Amino acid sequence: MTSDKSGTSGNQVMHTISKISIIFPKILNWLILGLIGISLIIFIISHRRVYSTVYDTRFWQNEFPKTQLVIGDKADRFYSDTELYAILGYKYALGQNPVTMHPEVPPLGKQIIGAGIILFRNQNLASLLLGLGGLSLLYLIGLKVSPSRTVVLLTVLLVSLDRVFHTLISDSYIDTPQLFLFLLSLYLFLSSLTNQRRFILASLSLGLMMATKFYFNGLLLLAVYLIYLTLQRNFRIFMGFTLSLPAVAIGYLLPYTYSFITGFGLTDWIRLQRWMTSWWAGNARVPWGGIFSIIFTGNWHTWWGNRDIIAVGEWTPLWPLAAVLGFISIFQIIKNRNYPGLLLWLWCIFYLLFLSVTSPFPRYLILLMPFLYLLTLDFIRQLFSRLNKTKT
């Protein structure tokens, strides 16, 4: 009789523990989601003037002829990239031909900023909306990489708190639309592995991404896609993606539609791309490896003026930690045959190598750190899981 009672009470205890183990992760996930929401609300409220101040189109139309884009070194002051992107985007929205004004940078990022000025009467609100959309896409990508919703939500939380992300969503950077289209292409590509019809949308998004800034980042992502599909050794999927590649060209050409309508020929466009490549290659002549100093020490070795070493205000100790553990995670990725994780790891290694031979700004890390956070957190999750199994 006593043994029956003890057996019954033991079963109840195990049942209770089982219920807690199911409920606790759900509660934790809701807490993390709440922290994400609170952190974003606090940031938006503290920067409300950034998003509510009306963009003074008359002032900037009068100011533009005084900028370095028009009169070069004779400008009274140096106008920031974001100031220039905003007024250029507004001019594009009013019908200015993008190949006649600031052609060295593809037009789509500036066009999006200009559309935001027309729609919201503010130059920064589009960046905020694209940034929030990017967090949503990162969450969806994370679910394809890690089985743990907690890991994915923690990744989104870290990015939402990252000061580089804050910089990009509070000003008129073209890096923000690039980030959104980059994440959109990645998500659609991963979804296409089970539904090949989405390859066209993934390729179109890739082409649009290439049209926001210098196209090399897009070519790098395309190379990663092809290497990844080659490693998978699935000829049918490889051919499905290959057949979608014309959509990349369509996406890249679309922002130049107005230029083509006004008489800018394909030969002119090819000549422009050659000149753009030469212009960007000239800007990339800097000492090798500057990005590693930014990541591991928070020191930015500049390449203009006196070549000063600047402390990176956005730096956090999480950067070097995530870099080390994120790249080490490849062994776990291979062991578990985590193919979506392999895709992100390949992007991280190739993109980091590219940044090491070009002139990097700290904000360029926005295409790298979110994935290193994700790979690191999932790596740690698996380590703890193995330790728990060893103990039992």
N, C-alpha and C positions, 0 to 999 in steps of 0.2 A: 504493500500500500504506500509506504513511504517512498519507495523507489519510483512508483508511478507519479507521485506528486512532484518529486524532484525532477523527473523527466519532463513533466508538463511545464514546470516553472522554467526549466532550461530552454525549452522550445519557445516559451513566451519571450525570454530574454533575447534569444537569437532573432526572433521575429521583430522585436523592437529595434535591435541593432540594424537589421536589414532595412527597416522603414527609415531610420535616421540616415543611413548611408545613401538612400535614394532621395530623401527630402533635402539633406544638407547641400549637395551640389546645386540644386535648383535655387535654394535661398542665396547661396554664394553668388550664383550667376546674376540673380536679380540685384544683389548689392553692388556688384561690379557695374552692371548696366546703369544703376542709379548714380554711381560715381561718375561714369562717363557723361550722363546727362547733366549732373550738377556742375562738373568742371567746364563743360561747354557753355552752360547758361551763365556761369560766373564770368567766363571770358567774354562772352558777347555783351553782357551788361557793362562790364568794365571798359569795353571798346565801343560802346553804343554810338559815340560821336563819329567814329570811323565809318559806321554803316548808315548813319542818319544824316550826315552833312551833305547838302546838295552840291553836286559837282558844278563848279563855276565855269560853264562852257565859254562864256564871253571872255573871261579873264584868260583862259588857256588858249583860246584862239588868237588873242592879241599877244600872248607870251611866246607862242610857238616860234615865230620868226627870230626870236632872240636866243633860241636854244643852240647847243653845239651841233645839232643835226643840220641846222641851216647855215650858221656862220662859223662853225668849227671852234678853234681856240679863241676867237674874238668874243665869245659869249661871256657876259659879266659874271655868271656863276655856272657851276656844273649842275645840270639837271639830272636827277636820279633816273634809273631805268624805269621805275614804276610811274614817275611823272610823265615820262615820254611815252610809255606804252598806253597810258590812259588817253592822252590827247591824240596819239596816232590812231588808236582804236576808234575814238569818236570821229575822227576825220574819215576813216575807212567806212564807218557806218553812214556817213553823210554822202558817200559816193566817191571818195578819193581812191584812185587806182593804187593798190598796194605795191605794185612793182616800181612806182615812181617815187615812193617815199619810204625810206628805211627798208629797202629790199633785202638787206643782208640777213634779216630774221624773217622766217616764214610768217604769213599774216594771221593764221587762225587764232592764236592766243590773243593778239591785239584786237581782232574782230570780236571775240567773245567779250572782252573788257568793254569795247565800244557798245556792243549790244546791251550790256549791263547798264551803261550810262543812259542809254535811250530808254530802257525799260524801268529802271529804278531811280534814275537821276542821281546815281551814286556809282563811283568807280570801283568800290571794294565789295559790294554785296554779292556780286557774281562769284568772287573768289570764295566767300564764305559758303555759299550754296554748293559750289563744286567741291569744297573741302569736306562738307558734311556728306555729300554723295560719295566721295572717295572713302570715307570711313565705313560707309555701308558696304561698298564693294570689297574693301579689305576684310570685313567680317565674312562675306560670302566666300571669298577666296580662302580664308582661314579654315572654314568648315570643310573644304575639300582637301586640306593638308593635314589637319589634326582632328582626331575623333573627339577631342575634349572641347566642349563649348566654353569652358572656363578659360582654357589657354587662349582661345580666339578672342574672347571678351577682354582678357588682360592685355592682349596685343593692341586691341583698339584703344583701350584706356591709356596705355603708354604713348601711343601716337597722338591721342587727343591732348595729352599733357606736354608733348614734345614742343620745345620752343621754336624749332624750325617750322613745324606745322603751324604754330601760332603766327609766325612771321608771314607765311604764305597766304593764310586766310584773312589777314588784316591789311593787305595792300594789293596793288595791281600787278602782281607778278604773273608772267606767262607760264611759270613753273606749275601753277595750280591747275589750269586746264590741261596741261601736259600730264600731270599726275592722275587726274580723273580719267582721261582717255587711255592712259597706260594701264590703270587698274581695270578699266572696262574691257580692254582687249584681253588682258590676262584671264579675267573671269570667263569671258565668252570662249576663249581658247580651251580652258579646262573643261567647260561645259560641253564643248564640241567633241570631246573624246568619246562621249556617249550619244551625242546628237550632232552629226557632222554638218547639218544645215547651218549651224551657228558659226562655222568657220568663216563664212562670208562676212558676217558681222564683226567677228574678231579681226579679220584682215582690214575691213573698212575702218574700224576704230584705230588700228595700228597706223594706217595711212593718215588719218586725222591727227593722231599724236605726232607724227613726223612733221606735220604742217604747223605745229604750235611753236617749235623751236628748231634748232639745227637738227636735220633729219637723222644724224648718226645714231642717236639713242634708239630710234625706231628700227634702223638696220640691225643694231645689236640685238634687240628683242627678237627680230625676225630670225637672226642666226641662232639664237637660243631655242626658238621654236623648232627649227629644222634639226638641230643637234639632238634635242629631246626626242623628237619623233623617230630619228634614226636609231637612237639607243633603244627605243621601244620595239623596233623591228616589226612594225605592223604596216605592211605595204598599203593596205586599203586606206588606213587613216592618213598615212603620209601623202598618198595621192589625193585624198579628199582635201587636205590642206593646200597642197600645191595648186589644185584647180581654183582655189579661192584667191590666189595671190593677185590677180588683176584688180581685186577690190582695194588692195593696198595703194595701187597707182591712182585709182579713182578717188580715194580718200585724200591723197596728197594733192591731187589736182583741183579738187572741189573749191578750196578757198581762193583759187586764182580765177574762178569763173568770170568775174567782172572784167579782169584783165584780158581774158581771151575774147570776150564779147566786144571790147573796145579796140581790138586789132592786134593784141599781143600774140604772136604766133608761137607754135611749138618749138621752132628753132630758137626763137628769142628766149623761151622758157628754159631750154637746155643750156643755152649760153649763160643765163642767170644762175642756174644750179652750179655750173663750173666755177663762176666767179664767187658764189657763196661758199663753195668748198674751199677755194683758195683763201678767202677772207678768214674763215674759221680756222683753217690750218695755220695761218699766220699768228692768230691769237693763242694757239696752243703751245707755243715755244716757251716752255717753262721747265725748270729743273724737275727731274723725275721724282715721284713719290710724295708730293706735297699733301695729298689726301690722307696719307697715313699719320702725318703729324696732326692734322685736324681731328682725326678719329681718336688717336691714342693719347694725345697730350692736350688737345684743345688749343693748340697754337697754329695760327694760319700764316704761312710764309708767303707774303704778297709778292707780286712780280712787277709792280708799277712804282713810279716815284723813287723813294729811297729804299724800296724793298723791305719795308718794316715787317716785323713779326707781331701779329695782332692776336690778342686773346679772343677766342670764339665765345661770344656771349651765350650762345645756345648750347654749348658743350655740357655734357653730363657724363659721369662715370659709367653710365649704362652703355654708352657707345663702345668703348673698348671691350667691355664684358660681353656684350652681344656679338661683337665682331669675332672674338675668339671662339665662344661657344657655338655661335651660329655656323661658323665654317667647320668646326669639329663635328657638328651634327651629321655631316655627310656619311660617317661610318654607320650611324643609326639608321639613316635614310636608306642606305644600300641594303643593310641587314633586313629591314622591314619591307623592302621594295615599295617604299612610299614615293610613287612616281610624281604626284603633284609637288611633294616636298623637293624632289630632285630638280624639277623645273625651276622652282624659286631659288634653289642653291646655285644652279647654273647661271641664272640671271645675276645673282649677287657676285659671283666670282668674276664673270666677264665684265660687269659694269664697274666693279672696283678696279680691275686692271685698266679699263678705259680711263677712269678718273685719275689713275696714277700717272698717265702720260699726257694729261691735258691741264688746262688752267682751271682748277676747281674752286667753286664757291661753296661755303658750308651748306647752303640751301640745296645743293645738288644731292645731298645725302637723303633727301625725302624719297628718292626712288630706291634706296638701299635699306635704310634702317628699319622700316616697318617689317620687312621680311626677315631681317636678322633677329628682331624681337620675337617674331613668330617661331622661327626655327629654334631659337634659344629656349624659349618657354616650353616648347614641345619636347625638346631634348631633356630638359630638367624633369618634366613630367614622367618621361620614360625611365629616367634614372631612379626616381623615387618609386616607381612601380616595380622595377626590378629589385630594389632593396627590400621592399615589402614582401615580395615573393620569396626572397632569400631567407628572411626572418621566419616566415611561416613554414 
